[in-house]
Amino acid sequence: EEKDLISLIFTVTTDLDQAFPAVAARNCGITQTPLMCATEIPVPGSLPKCIRVLVHCYSNLSKEQVKHIYLRDAVSLRPDLVKGE
């Protein structure tokens, strides 16, 4: 729920330059939470067309209970966090 959100930081690779991800979040109803967009460092060979979101939120979960979501090729960014899924 938005009441539990503190802030969201979106990063995008430099090949994604037609829209701000924060605008999509606002259109989805996240209206009272600070949002920021930034570009990833363009490291040669890095994953293209990638959007990442860092969510700061209030939670009673321990770090071990938090589930990190990596979709499709983004799994390669942190295979240690998605093993066994």
N, CA, C and O atoms as a Tinker XYZ file with bonds, in Angstrom:
   340  protein
     1  N      0.832000   -1.179000    0.000000    73     2
     2  CA     0.000000    0.000000    0.000000    64     1     3
     3  C      0.875000    1.240000    0.000000    63     2     4     5
     4  O      1.988000    1.228000    0.526000    81     3
     5  N      0.366000    2.308000   -0.592000    73     3     6
     6  CA     1.187000    3.515000   -0.682000    64     5     7
     7  C      1.532000    4.084000    0.685000    63     6     8     9
     8  O      2.586000    4.701000    0.839000    81     7
     9  N      0.685000    3.897000    1.667000    73     7    10
    10  CA     0.973000    4.430000    3.004000    64     9    11
    11  C      2.270000    3.858000    3.579000    63    10    12    13
    12  O      2.873000    4.472000    4.460000    81    11
    13  N      2.705000    2.700000    3.099000    73    11    14
    14  CA     3.938000    2.075000    3.569000    64    13    15
    15  C      5.165000    2.493000    2.768000    63    14    16    17
    16  O      6.288000    2.157000    3.144000    81    15
    17  N      4.970000    3.217000    1.673000    73    15    18
    18  CA     6.097000    3.634000    0.841000    64    17    19
    19  C      6.747000    4.890000    1.405000    63    18    20    21
    20  O      6.059000    5.814000    1.838000    81    19
    21  N      8.072000    4.917000    1.397000    73    19    22
    22  CA     8.834000    6.101000    1.784000    64    21    23
    23  C      9.274000    6.833000    0.526000    63    22    24    25
    24  O      9.058000    8.038000    0.398000    81    23
    25  N      9.891000    6.108000   -0.403000    73    23    26
    26  CA    10.306000    6.683000   -1.684000    64    25    27
    27  C     10.651000    5.560000   -2.650000    63    26    28    29
    28  O     10.892000    4.423000   -2.245000    81    27
    29  N     10.669000    5.901000   -3.939000    73    27    30
    30  CA    11.063000    4.960000   -4.989000    64    29    31
    31  C     12.100000    5.633000   -5.872000    63    30    32    33
    32  O     11.947000    6.794000   -6.253000    81    31
    33  N     13.148000    4.901000   -6.194000    73    31    34
    34  CA    14.164000    5.379000   -7.131000    64    33    35
    35  C     14.168000    4.431000   -8.320000    63    34    36    37
    36  O     14.368000    3.226000   -8.168000    81    35
    37  N     13.948000    4.985000   -9.494000    73    35    38
    38  CA    13.959000    4.223000  -10.738000    64    37    39
    39  C     15.263000    4.508000  -11.460000    63    38    40    41
    40  O     15.685000    5.661000  -11.549000    81    39
    41  N     15.910000    3.457000  -11.982000    73    39    42
    42  CA    17.027000    3.666000  -12.903000    64    41    43
    43  C     16.691000    2.956000  -14.204000    63    42    44    45
    44  O     16.033000    1.916000  -14.216000    81    43
    45  N     17.155000    3.539000  -15.290000    73    43    46
    46  CA    16.934000    2.955000  -16.613000    64    45    47
    47  C     18.251000    2.964000  -17.374000    63    46    48    49
    48  O     19.110000    3.815000  -17.146000    81    47
    49  N     18.396000    2.016000  -18.272000    73    47    50
    50  CA    19.565000    2.022000  -19.140000    64    49    51
    51  C     19.387000    3.133000  -20.173000    63    50    52    53
    52  O     18.267000    3.563000  -20.449000    81    51
    53  N     20.495000    3.587000  -20.733000    73    51    54
    54  CA    20.459000    4.758000  -21.614000    64    53    55
    55  C     19.681000    4.530000  -22.903000    63    54    56    57
    56  O     19.339000    5.494000  -23.588000    81    55
    57  N     19.389000    3.264000  -23.253000    73    55    58
    58  CA    18.609000    2.994000  -24.463000    64    57    59
    59  C     17.110000    3.200000  -24.242000    63    58    60    61
    60  O     16.335000    3.145000  -25.198000    81    59
    61  N     16.699000    3.432000  -23.020000    73    59    62
    62  CA    15.287000    3.714000  -22.706000    64    61    63
    63  C     15.158000    5.212000  -22.426000    63    62    64    65
    64  O     15.409000    5.674000  -21.313000    81    63
    65  N     14.767000    5.949000  -23.444000    73    63    66
    66  CA    14.775000    7.410000  -23.314000    64    65    67
    67  C     13.490000    8.088000  -23.798000    63    66    68    69
    68  O     13.512000    9.270000  -24.140000    81    67
    69  N     12.387000    7.365000  -23.830000    73    67    70
    70  CA    11.146000    7.940000  -24.353000    64    69    71
    71  C     10.156000    8.350000  -23.265000    63    70    72    73
    72  O      9.198000    9.068000  -23.549000    81    71
    73  N     10.368000    7.912000  -22.039000    73    71    74
    74  CA     9.437000    8.256000  -20.962000    64    73    75
    75  C     10.125000    8.067000  -19.613000    63    74    76    77
    76  O     11.095000    7.320000  -19.487000    81    75
    77  N      9.600000    8.761000  -18.617000    73    75    78
    78  CA    10.087000    8.613000  -17.249000    64    77    79
    79  C      9.289000    7.520000  -16.539000    63    78    80    81
    80  O      8.059000    7.569000  -16.548000    81    79
    81  N      9.945000    6.540000  -15.927000    73    79    82
    82  CA     9.205000    5.508000  -15.207000    64    81    83
    83  C      8.349000    6.083000  -14.077000    63    82    84    85
    84  O      7.301000    5.526000  -13.750000    81    83
    85  N      8.782000    7.176000  -13.487000    73    83    86
    86  CA     8.002000    7.776000  -12.401000    64    85    87
    87  C      6.631000    8.238000  -12.885000    63    86    88    89
    88  O      5.668000    8.213000  -12.120000    81    87
    89  N      6.533000    8.651000  -14.124000    73    87    90
    90  CA     5.233000    9.053000  -14.674000    64    89    91
    91  C      4.287000    7.852000  -14.685000    63    90    92    93
    92  O      3.110000    7.984000  -14.348000    81    91
    93  N      4.791000    6.697000  -15.066000    73    91    94
    94  CA     3.963000    5.485000  -15.057000    64    93    95
    95  C      3.511000    5.163000  -13.635000    63    94    96    97
    96  O      2.365000    4.766000  -13.425000    81    95
    97  N      4.399000    5.330000  -12.663000    73    95    98
    98  CA     4.026000    5.075000  -11.268000    64    97    99
    99  C      2.928000    6.034000  -10.820000    63    98   100   101
   100  O      1.986000    5.632000  -10.138000    81    99
   101  N      3.053000    7.288000  -11.203000    73    99   102
   102  CA     2.006000    8.268000  -10.863000    64   101   103
   103  C      0.685000    7.873000  -11.520000    63   102   104   105
   104  O     -0.372000    7.949000  -10.894000    81   103
   105  N      0.750000    7.452000  -12.779000    73   103   106
   106  CA    -0.468000    7.036000  -13.488000    64   105   107
   107  C     -1.101000    5.792000  -12.866000    63   106   108   109
   108  O     -2.298000    5.558000  -13.031000    81   107
   109  N     -0.306000    4.995000  -12.152000    73   107   110
   110  CA    -0.822000    3.805000  -11.464000    64   109   111
   111  C     -1.344000    4.134000  -10.066000    63   110   112   113
   112  O     -1.791000    3.243000   -9.343000    81   111
   113  N     -1.288000    5.405000   -9.687000    73   111   114
   114  CA    -1.876000    5.810000   -8.415000    64   113   115
   115  C     -0.911000    6.130000   -7.291000    63   114   116   117
   116  O     -1.344000    6.455000   -6.186000    81   115
   117  N      0.390000    6.046000   -7.545000    73   115   118
   118  CA     1.358000    6.418000   -6.506000    64   117   119
   119  C      1.530000    7.934000   -6.594000    63   118   120   121
   120  O      2.330000    8.435000   -7.384000    81   119
   121  N      0.769000    8.652000   -5.773000    73   119   122
   122  CA     0.700000   10.108000   -5.916000    64   121   123
   123  C      1.298000   10.879000   -4.749000    63   122   124   125
   124  O      1.598000   12.064000   -4.892000    81   123
   125  N      1.479000   10.242000   -3.604000    73   123   126
   126  CA     1.940000   10.948000   -2.407000    64   125   127
   127  C      3.344000   10.533000   -1.964000    63   126   128   129
   128  O      3.776000   10.869000   -0.862000    81   127
   129  N      4.045000    9.810000   -2.816000    73   127   130
   130  CA     5.362000    9.269000   -2.483000    64   129   131
   131  C      6.416000    9.925000   -3.359000    63   130   132   133
   132  O      6.214000   10.039000   -4.568000    81   131
   133  N      7.550000   10.367000   -2.783000    73   131   134
   134  CA     8.621000   10.915000   -3.603000    64   133   135
   135  C      9.162000    9.858000   -4.572000    63   134   136   137
   136  O      9.406000    8.712000   -4.193000    81   135
   137  N      9.342000   10.268000   -5.826000    73   135   138
   138  CA     9.864000    9.394000   -6.875000    64   137   139
   139  C     11.048000   10.078000   -7.536000    63   138   140   141
   140  O     11.056000   11.300000   -7.685000    81   139
   141  N     12.044000    9.303000   -7.933000    73   139   142
   142  CA    13.206000    9.851000   -8.628000    64   141   143
   143  C     13.610000    8.908000   -9.749000    63   142   144   145
   144  O     13.527000    7.688000   -9.607000    81   143
   145  N     14.049000    9.484000  -10.867000    73   143   146
   146  CA    14.548000    8.700000  -12.002000    64   145   147
   147  C     16.013000    9.042000  -12.245000    63   146   148   149
   148  O     16.434000   10.181000  -12.043000    81   147
   149  N     16.781000    8.055000  -12.677000    73   147   150
   150  CA    18.191000    8.248000  -13.010000    64   149   151
   151  C     18.570000    7.249000  -14.090000    63   150   152   153
   152  O     17.851000    6.281000  -14.335000    81   151
   153  N     19.713000    7.492000  -14.738000    73   151   154
   154  CA    20.197000    6.537000  -15.731000    64   153   155
   155  C     21.319000    5.700000  -15.125000    63   154   156   157
   156  O     22.095000    6.174000  -14.295000    81   155
   157  N     21.384000    4.457000  -15.559000    73   155   158
   158  CA    22.459000    3.549000  -15.151000    64   157   159
   159  C     23.758000    3.968000  -15.846000    63   158   160   161
   160  O     23.725000    4.604000  -16.899000    81   159
   161  N     24.872000    3.620000  -15.267000    73   159   162
   162  CA    26.166000    3.842000  -15.905000    64   161   163
   163  C     26.228000    2.943000  -17.137000    63   162   164   165
   164  O     25.981000    1.742000  -17.031000    81   163
   165  N     26.554000    3.503000  -18.308000    73   163   166
   166  CA    26.558000    2.692000  -19.543000    64   165   167
   167  C     27.800000    1.805000  -19.663000    63   166   168   169
   168  O     28.681000    2.081000  -20.477000    81   167
   169  N     27.872000    0.762000  -18.870000    73   167   170
   170  CA    29.006000   -0.164000  -18.882000    64   169   171
   171  C     28.903000   -1.049000  -20.124000    63   170   172   173
   172  O     27.845000   -1.626000  -20.371000    81   171
   173  N     29.979000   -1.171000  -20.913000    73   171   174
   174  CA    29.926000   -2.040000  -22.091000    64   173   175
   175  C     29.526000   -3.467000  -21.707000    63   174   176   177
   176  O     30.056000   -4.033000  -20.751000    81   175
   177  N     28.592000   -4.034000  -22.460000    73   175   178
   178  CA    28.141000   -5.395000  -22.221000    64   177   179
   179  C     27.072000   -5.536000  -21.150000    63   178   180   181
   180  O     26.639000   -6.647000  -20.845000    81   179
   181  N     26.644000   -4.418000  -20.577000    73   179   182
   182  CA    25.617000   -4.518000  -19.533000    64   181   183
   183  C     24.249000   -4.812000  -20.138000    63   182   184   185
   184  O     24.046000   -4.665000  -21.343000    81   183
   185  N     23.324000   -5.225000  -19.292000    73   183   186
   186  CA    21.987000   -5.614000  -19.720000    64   185   187
   187  C     21.253000   -4.431000  -20.347000    63   186   188   189
   188  O     21.095000   -3.398000  -19.696000    81   187
   189  N     20.798000   -4.558000  -21.604000    73   187   190
   190  CA    20.069000   -3.456000  -22.246000    64   189   191
   191  C     18.595000   -3.441000  -21.840000    63   190   192   193
   192  O     18.067000   -4.412000  -21.298000    81   191
   193  N     17.954000   -2.314000  -22.119000    73   191   194
   194  CA    16.504000   -2.156000  -21.896000    64   193   195
   195  C     16.078000   -2.624000  -20.504000    63   194   196   197
   196  O     15.159000   -3.429000  -20.355000    81   195
   197  N     16.764000   -2.103000  -19.498000    73   195   198
   198  CA    16.526000   -2.542000  -18.124000    64   197   199
   199  C     16.038000   -1.377000  -17.265000    63   198   200   201
   200  O     16.634000   -0.300000  -17.256000    81   199
   201  N     14.954000   -1.612000  -16.551000    73   199   202
   202  CA    14.429000   -0.664000  -15.567000    64   201   203
   203  C     14.574000   -1.320000  -14.202000    63   202   204   205
   204  O     14.157000   -2.460000  -13.998000    81   203
   205  N     15.171000   -0.585000  -13.273000    73   203   206
   206  CA    15.300000   -1.092000  -11.908000    64   205   207
   207  C     14.565000   -0.137000  -10.975000    63   206   208   209
   208  O     14.508000    1.067000  -11.226000    81   207
   209  N     14.012000   -0.674000   -9.912000    73   207   210
   210  CA    13.297000    0.140000   -8.930000    64   209   211
   211  C     13.817000   -0.214000   -7.542000    63   210   212   213
   212  O     13.804000   -1.377000   -7.139000    81   211
   213  N     14.269000    0.791000   -6.827000    73   211   214
   214  CA    14.672000    0.622000   -5.436000    64   213   215
   215  C     13.548000    1.201000   -4.587000    63   214   216   217
   216  O     13.283000    2.402000   -4.625000    81   215
   217  N     12.895000    0.339000   -3.826000    73   215   218
   218  CA    11.740000    0.740000   -3.025000    64   217   219
   219  C     12.161000    0.859000   -1.565000    63   218   220   221
   220  O     12.635000   -0.103000   -0.962000    81   219
   221  N     11.982000    2.042000   -1.011000    73   219   222
   222  CA    12.172000    2.247000    0.426000    64   221   223
   223  C     10.781000    2.206000    1.048000    63   222   224   225
   224  O      9.895000    2.961000    0.646000    81   223
   225  N     10.590000    1.323000    2.030000    73   223   226
   226  CA     9.250000    1.184000    2.611000    64   225   227
   227  C      9.330000    0.776000    4.071000    63   226   228   229
   228  O     10.348000    0.278000    4.551000    81   227
   229  N      8.228000    1.004000    4.755000    73   227   230
   230  CA     8.076000    0.515000    6.120000    64   229   231
   231  C      7.654000   -0.942000    6.046000    63   230   232   233
   232  O      6.790000   -1.302000    5.246000    81   231
   233  N      8.264000   -1.784000    6.881000    73   231   234
   234  CA     7.938000   -3.206000    6.857000    64   233   235
   235  C      8.334000   -3.853000    8.178000    63   234   236   237
   236  O      9.255000   -3.398000    8.856000    81   235
   237  N      7.639000   -4.896000    8.523000    73   235   238
   238  CA     8.002000   -5.696000    9.688000    64   237   239
   239  C      8.828000   -6.918000    9.297000    63   238   240   241
   240  O      9.181000   -7.732000   10.150000    81   239
   241  N      9.135000   -7.047000    8.009000    73   239   242
   242  CA     9.911000   -8.192000    7.525000    64   241   243
   243  C     11.389000   -8.020000    7.843000    63   242   244   245
   244  O     11.904000   -6.902000    7.854000    81   243
   245  N     12.064000   -9.128000    8.100000    73   243   246
   246  CA    13.520000   -9.094000    8.223000    64   245   247
   247  C     14.109000   -9.063000    6.812000    63   246   248   249
   248  O     13.404000   -9.329000    5.838000    81   247
   249  N     15.387000   -8.742000    6.701000    73   247   250
   250  CA    16.029000   -8.734000    5.379000    64   249   251
   251  C     15.939000  -10.101000    4.716000    63   250   252   253
   252  O     15.813000  -10.196000    3.496000    81   251
   253  N     16.002000  -11.153000    5.513000    73   251   254
   254  CA    15.925000  -12.505000    4.967000    64   253   255
   255  C     14.538000  -12.824000    4.414000    63   254   256   257
   256  O     14.408000  -13.690000    3.549000    81   255
   257  N     13.519000  -12.151000    4.889000    73   255   258
   258  CA    12.152000  -12.396000    4.439000    64   257   259
   259  C     11.767000  -11.571000    3.212000    63   258   260   261
   260  O     10.767000  -11.864000    2.558000    81   259
   261  N     12.548000  -10.553000    2.902000    73   259   262
   262  CA    12.240000   -9.698000    1.752000    64   261   263
   263  C     12.478000  -10.480000    0.472000    63   262   264   265
   264  O     13.506000  -11.142000    0.327000    81   263
   265  N     11.538000  -10.408000   -0.448000    73   263   266
   266  CA    11.672000  -11.100000   -1.731000    64   265   267
   267  C     12.035000  -10.078000   -2.809000    63   266   268   269
   268  O     11.286000   -9.134000   -3.061000    81   267
   269  N     13.178000  -10.274000   -3.433000    73   267   270
   270  CA    13.625000   -9.404000   -4.517000    64   269   271
   271  C     13.106000   -9.972000   -5.833000    63   270   272   273
   272  O     13.188000  -11.178000   -6.063000    81   271
   273  N     12.581000   -9.125000   -6.682000    73   271   274
   274  CA    11.979000   -9.564000   -7.941000    64   273   275
   275  C     12.888000   -9.170000   -9.103000    63   274   276   277
   276  O     13.203000   -7.993000   -9.281000    81   275
   277  N     13.298000  -10.139000   -9.877000    73   275   278
   278  CA    14.078000   -9.919000  -11.097000    64   277   279
   279  C     13.368000  -10.660000  -12.219000    63   278   280   281
   280  O     13.183000  -11.874000  -12.144000    81   279
   281  N     12.976000   -9.944000  -13.245000    73   279   282
   282  CA    12.226000  -10.544000  -14.349000    64   281   283
   283  C     13.129000  -10.815000  -15.550000    63   282   284   285
   284  O     14.079000  -10.075000  -15.806000    81   283
   285  N     12.824000  -11.868000  -16.270000    73   283   286
   286  CA    13.494000  -12.236000  -17.519000    64   285   287
   287  C     15.021000  -12.149000  -17.389000    63   286   288   289
   288  O     15.593000  -12.726000  -16.464000    81   287
   289  N     15.673000  -11.446000  -18.292000    73   287   290
   290  CA    17.142000  -11.405000  -18.306000    64   289   291
   291  C     17.736000  -10.696000  -17.094000    63   290   292   293
   292  O     18.928000  -10.842000  -16.820000    81   291
   293  N     16.931000   -9.934000  -16.369000    73   291   294
   294  CA    17.438000   -9.239000  -15.184000    64   293   295
   295  C     17.866000  -10.212000  -14.085000    63   294   296   297
   296  O     18.585000   -9.820000  -13.165000    81   295
   297  N     17.440000  -11.464000  -14.166000    73   295   298
   298  CA    17.884000  -12.481000  -13.206000    64   297   299
   299  C     19.411000  -12.539000  -13.177000    63   298   300   301
   300  O     20.000000  -12.834000  -12.137000    81   299
   301  N     20.046000  -12.262000  -14.301000    73   299   302
   302  CA    21.511000  -12.316000  -14.373000    64   301   303
   303  C     22.179000  -11.237000  -13.517000    63   302   304   305
   304  O     23.370000  -11.337000  -13.223000    81   303
   305  N     21.435000  -10.214000  -13.117000    73   303   306
   306  CA    22.010000   -9.149000  -12.304000    64   305   307
   307  C     22.304000   -9.605000  -10.876000    63   306   308   309
   308  O     23.301000   -9.191000  -10.285000    81   307
   309  N     21.447000  -10.450000  -10.326000    73   307   310
   310  CA    21.626000  -10.950000   -8.957000    64   309   311
   311  C     21.128000  -12.378000   -8.839000    63   310   312   313
   312  O     20.129000  -12.621000   -8.162000    81   311
   313  N     21.800000  -13.336000   -9.481000    73   311   314
   314  CA    21.334000  -14.727000   -9.412000    64   313   315
   315  C     21.314000  -15.269000   -7.984000    63   314   316   317
   316  O     20.555000  -16.190000   -7.682000    81   315
   317  N     22.137000  -14.707000   -7.110000    73   315   318
   318  CA    22.158000  -15.158000   -5.716000    64   317   319
   319  C     20.854000  -14.849000   -4.983000    63   318   320   321
   320  O     20.526000  -15.512000   -3.999000    81   319
   321  N     20.115000  -13.853000   -5.451000    73   319   322
   322  CA    18.855000  -13.483000   -4.798000    64   321   323
   323  C     17.650000  -14.218000   -5.362000    63   322   324   325
   324  O     16.575000  -14.193000   -4.764000    81   323
   325  N     17.817000  -14.870000   -6.504000    73   323   326
   326  CA    16.673000  -15.541000   -7.138000    64   325   327
   327  C     16.892000  -17.040000   -7.324000    63   326   328   329
   328  O     16.096000  -17.693000   -8.000000    81   327
   329  N     17.938000  -17.591000   -6.748000    73   327   330
   330  CA    18.200000  -19.023000   -6.916000    64   329   331
   331  C     17.051000  -19.846000   -6.350000    63   330   332   333
   332  O     16.482000  -19.515000   -5.309000    81   331
   333  N     16.725000  -20.909000   -7.045000    73   331   334
   334  CA    15.669000  -21.803000   -6.610000    64   333   335
   335  C     14.260000  -21.356000   -6.958000    63   334   336   337
   336  O     13.288000  -21.950000   -6.491000    81   335
   337  N     14.140000  -20.325000   -7.765000    73   335   338
   338  CA    12.787000  -19.851000   -8.140000    64   337   339
   339  C     12.482000  -20.173000   -9.572000    63   338   340
   340  O     11.398000  -19.852000  -10.059000    81   339
